[in-house]
Amino acid sequence: MMDENLLLERIAVNPKVMVGKPVIRGTRLTVEYILGLLAHGATAEEILQEYVGLTRDDIQACLLFATRTLQDTDFMPLTIETT
């Protein structure tokens, strides 16, 4: 398994690329896009077949980036549930 810092170096944020959204370095594939593919049922293998040059570490970096981004986020419910 790759060191977390090395994985995170695979993600770039540049206001001139994809309006500043985090992307996999050297591509125009956003972290959001890759996570969306996974969320909708695509497997890592399917993504790797579709995007030649992408690696498992790139996909892992997207997951780690999302985890780190949400780590210190507080959530408030939009509605209050009653039981």
Secondary structure, 3 states (H helix, E strand, C coil): CCCHHHHHCCEECCCCCHHHCCEECCCCCEHHHHHHHHHCCCCHHHHHHHCCCCCHHHHHHHHHHHHHHHHCCCCCCCCCCCC
